[in-house]
Amino acid sequence: MAPQTATRHGPQISTLDNGLRVICEPMASTRSLAVAMYVGAGSQYEQEELAGVSHLVEHCLFKGSQLFPSAAQISTAVEGVGGYINAATDRELTVYYAKVPGPDWQTALDVIVDMVSRPQFQRDELEKERLVILEELAQIEDSPYQLVSELMSEVMWRGTPLGRDIAGTPESVQQIPFDDTVEYWRGQYSPANALLSVAGNVDPDAVLARVSELTAAWSSSETLERRPAPISRDGQRVAVRKKETEQTQIVIALPTLHSNDPDRYALSLLTALLGDGMSSRLFLKVREELGLVYDIQAGLSLLRDNGVLQVGMGVDPENAETALSAALGELARMRDGVSEEELTRARRLAAGRMLIDMEDTRSVSAWNGGQMLLHDRLNSVELTTERYQAVTTEDIERLAHQFLREDELRLAAVGPDLNAEHLQELLRF
């Protein structure tokens, strides 16, 4: 295939004739190379009767491909040079990635591209992976930290693909037909619905030539549309699971904006001020001042339809109400505004963390790949830093009033002696 290439400062972006986009960012000072294939496949593309099929496909692709006919050959090829390989299925995408020493870049490239574009689906291997995924789902039930996150997804997006586990349910996983799994791969795993991101000390032209050779027979197909996932407004804002645990796991959440909103930079800094690191307001209040938790964090998950700001902590059941009240108090206090000094620290934290991450080839491949697949754009680190610098204290206060609202609060909890009605009464500023 004759690739069409757009050269720019930094990563080289190319599109093959079959629609596959390739991003290669040379990093001359590194000794490793990362390869990541992003595909527009995830739980938000699934019909209810095939819930978990994206994750099942991910598992099956590790069972063998044309160049590497078995799971052992796939793993041995990468691990045999000192590298690692893995994958992850998310709501809006699936990613397959490997990181290897720089001189072994072609090994990683061959494995990732071949397993995604030329897998060998076998019924007996799929049945094995079906059992593996059922064990994966059972593991969540034994992990309060994971379980509380799943409960919150149900509260936030009830009745949509985002309201259930990305891996599906035990019932759906047991019933997904082999032929439907293959057909889902055939549709969603179209080169025009995928993107290859490479970062490391490598020649982009050599990468492009090898990718063109590997994908010469990979043709495009019709893909499924992303299913709508609006925030649930059914009035059920609390979910609990009673378990005899040493800690009560609590997640407080509020709906926010989508991942393409111009205010996302300001909201990221608001979240950092609230609960990113040991100097954040939540950590200083609930951990350092009150001594109620070992750790407490705030995080932001922005999707193409909407987003969620979450606060998570594990606490002694006897102190759960006190810790919850303190955390809610800090959420409310954000609406009183922040000082310029505090905002400056948040800007430096966000930009500094980003710069540190960009020293790692895997982080660079993820930065480039995720942006381009989901939003057809590639914001540089420099541009993102400028966006952070442009955020004002007035922006923080405005967004705090817009999103940190009592009537939008949601709560999920896992632990002993929980009462949903009582927690609903406590869910106020």
QUIBEL-V101442 format. One record per residue. RES is the residue in one letter. PHI is phi in radians with two decimals (NA if undefined). Layout:
BEGIN
<<RES:PHI> <RES:PHI>>
END
This chain:
BEGIN
<<M:NA> <A:-1.69> <P:-1.26> <Q:-1.76> <T:-2.09> <A:-1.98> <T:-1.61> <R:-2.56> <H:-1.12> <G:1.74> <P:-1.21> <Q:-1.68> <I:-1.98> <S:-2.30> <T:-2.25> <L:-1.35> <D:-1.05> <N:-1.45> <G:1.73> <L:-1.20> <R:-1.61> <V:-2.23> <I:-2.02> <C:-2.23> <E:-1.95> <P:-1.18> <M:-2.29> <A:-1.07> <S:-1.53> <T:-1.63> <R:-1.94> <S:-2.18> <L:-2.44> <A:-2.06> <V:-2.13> <A:-2.42> <M:-1.83> <Y:-1.78> <V:-2.27> <G:-1.33> <A:-2.49> <G:-3.12> <S:-1.09> <Q:-1.34> <Y:-1.76> <E:-1.70> <Q:-1.30> <E:-1.01> <E:-1.22> <L:-2.00> <A:-1.02> <G:1.75> <V:-1.18> <S:-1.07> <H:-1.21> <L:-1.14> <V:-1.04> <E:-0.95> <H:-1.09> <C:-1.14> <L:-1.20> <F:-1.49> <K:-1.58> <G:2.58> <S:-2.41> <Q:-1.13> <L:-1.41> <F:-2.27> <P:-1.23> <S:-2.45> <A:-1.07> <A:-1.11> <Q:-1.22> <I:-1.12> <S:-1.20> <T:-1.15> <A:-1.04> <V:-1.44> <E:-1.21> <G:-1.19> <V:-1.89> <G:1.58> <G:-1.67> <Y:-2.40> <I:-2.42> <N:-2.85> <A:-2.71> <A:-2.65> <T:-1.79> <D:-2.13> <R:-1.25> <E:-1.90> <L:-2.75> <T:-2.18> <V:-2.27> <Y:-2.08> <Y:-2.51> <A:-2.51> <K:-2.29> <V:-2.42> <P:-1.03> <G:-0.87> <P:-1.06> <D:-1.75> <W:-1.03> <Q:-1.19> <T:-1.06> <A:-1.10> <L:-1.08> <D:-1.06> <V:-1.13> <I:-1.12> <V:-1.14> <D:-1.22> <M:-1.21> <V:-1.41> <S:-1.64> <R:-2.40> <P:-1.29> <Q:-1.91> <F:-1.27> <Q:-2.30> <R:-1.03> <D:-1.15> <E:-1.24> <L:-1.10> <E:-1.10> <K:-1.10> <E:-1.21> <R:-1.04> <L:-1.16> <V:-1.08> <I:-1.18> <L:-1.06> <E:-1.20> <E:-1.09> <L:-1.17> <A:-1.13> <Q:-1.09> <I:-1.07> <E:-1.07> <D:-1.63> <S:-2.10> <P:-0.95> <Y:-1.09> <Q:-1.32> <L:-1.10> <V:-1.14> <S:-1.17> <E:-1.16> <L:-1.07> <M:-1.17> <S:-1.04> <E:-1.13> <V:-1.11> <M:-1.33> <W:-2.26> <R:-0.95> <G:1.50> <T:-2.13> <P:-1.04> <L:-1.37> <G:-1.50> <R:-2.26> <D:-1.03> <I:-1.02> <A:-1.38> <G:1.65> <T:-2.03> <P:-0.94> <E:-1.17> <S:-1.20> <V:-1.09> <Q:-1.18> <Q:-1.92> <I:-1.16> <P:-1.21> <F:-1.02> <D:-1.09> <D:-1.19> <T:-1.14> <V:-1.11> <E:-1.15> <Y:-1.10> <W:-1.06> <R:-1.05> <G:-1.43> <Q:-1.25> <Y:-1.54> <S:-1.52> <P:-1.03> <A:-1.27> <N:-1.88> <A:-2.34> <L:-2.65> <L:-1.83> <S:-2.10> <V:-2.19> <A:-2.50> <G:2.64> <N:-1.44> <V:-2.61> <D:-1.46> <P:-0.98> <D:-1.16> <A:-1.18> <V:-1.09> <L:-1.10> <A:-1.12> <R:-1.22> <V:-1.10> <S:-1.04> <E:-1.17> <L:-1.20> <T:-1.85> <A:-1.02> <A:-1.78> <W:-1.50> <S:-1.89> <S:-1.35> <S:-2.52> <E:-1.40> <T:-1.87> <L:-1.37> <E:-1.47> <R:-1.14> <R:-1.43> <P:-1.05> <A:-2.45> <P:-1.26> <I:-1.14> <S:-1.22> <R:-2.16> <D:-1.53> <G:1.52> <Q:-1.56> <R:-1.86> <V:-2.33> <A:-2.35> <V:-2.30> <R:-2.33> <K:-1.39> <K:-2.55> <E:-1.43> <T:-1.94> <E:-1.29> <Q:-2.14> <T:-1.69> <Q:-1.58> <I:-2.19> <V:-2.23> <I:-1.80> <A:-2.49> <L:-2.44> <P:-1.21> <T:-2.33> <L:-1.70> <H:-1.55> <S:-1.30> <N:-1.88> <D:-1.28> <P:-1.03> <D:-1.41> <R:-1.13> <Y:-1.22> <A:-1.15> <L:-1.17> <S:-1.10> <L:-1.23> <L:-1.02> <T:-1.13> <A:-1.11> <L:-1.03> <L:-1.28> <G:-2.74> <D:-1.94> <G:1.66> <M:-1.36> <S:-1.76> <S:-1.32> <R:-1.09> <L:-1.12> <F:-1.13> <L:-1.12> <K:-1.40> <V:-1.42> <R:-1.58> <E:-1.31> <E:-1.38> <L:-1.67> <G:1.10> <L:-1.64> <V:-2.38> <Y:-1.44> <D:-2.57> <I:-2.58> <Q:-2.44> <A:-2.01> <G:-2.44> <L:-2.18> <S:-2.10> <L:-1.91> <L:-1.98> <R:-1.25> <D:-1.60> <N:-2.91> <G:-2.62> <V:-2.46> <L:-1.78> <Q:-2.18> <V:-2.13> <G:-2.17> <M:-2.78> <G:-2.01> <V:-2.57> <D:-0.94> <P:-0.90> <E:-1.20> <N:-1.83> <A:-1.06> <E:-1.16> <T:-1.13> <A:-1.14> <L:-1.07> <S:-1.10> <A:-1.16> <A:-1.13> <L:-1.10> <G:-1.09> <E:-1.23> <L:-1.07> <A:-1.12> <R:-1.16> <M:-1.05> <R:-1.27> <D:-1.41> <G:1.71> <V:-2.28> <S:-1.44> <E:-1.11> <E:-1.11> <E:-1.15> <L:-1.15> <T:-1.04> <R:-1.09> <A:-1.15> <R:-1.05> <R:-1.18> <L:-1.09> <A:-1.12> <A:-1.18> <G:-1.14> <R:-1.05> <M:-1.11> <L:-1.11> <I:-1.11> <D:-1.07> <M:-1.26> <E:-1.42> <D:-1.79> <T:-1.10> <R:-1.14> <S:-1.13> <V:-1.17> <S:-1.10> <A:-1.25> <W:-1.01> <N:-1.22> <G:-1.17> <G:-1.12> <Q:-1.07> <M:-1.22> <L:-1.16> <L:-1.44> <H:-2.25> <D:0.95> <R:-2.59> <L:-2.43> <N:-1.37> <S:-1.33> <V:-1.08> <E:-1.11> <L:-1.14> <T:-1.11> <T:-1.07> <E:-1.06> <R:-1.12> <Y:-1.11> <Q:-1.11> <A:-1.39> <V:-1.23> <T:-1.94> <T:-1.09> <E:-1.15> <D:-1.08> <I:-1.08> <E:-1.13> <R:-1.08> <L:-1.23> <A:-1.08> <H:-1.22> <Q:-1.28> <F:-1.98> <L:-1.55> <R:-2.03> <E:-1.03> <D:-1.27> <E:-1.87> <L:-1.12> <R:-2.19> <L:-2.55> <A:-2.27> <A:-2.58> <V:-2.27> <G:2.90> <P:-1.41> <D:0.93> <L:-1.70> <N:-2.25> <A:-1.08> <E:-1.11> <H:-1.15> <L:-1.13> <Q:-1.09> <E:-1.19> <L:-1.40> <L:-1.43> <R:-2.65> <F:-1.51>>
END
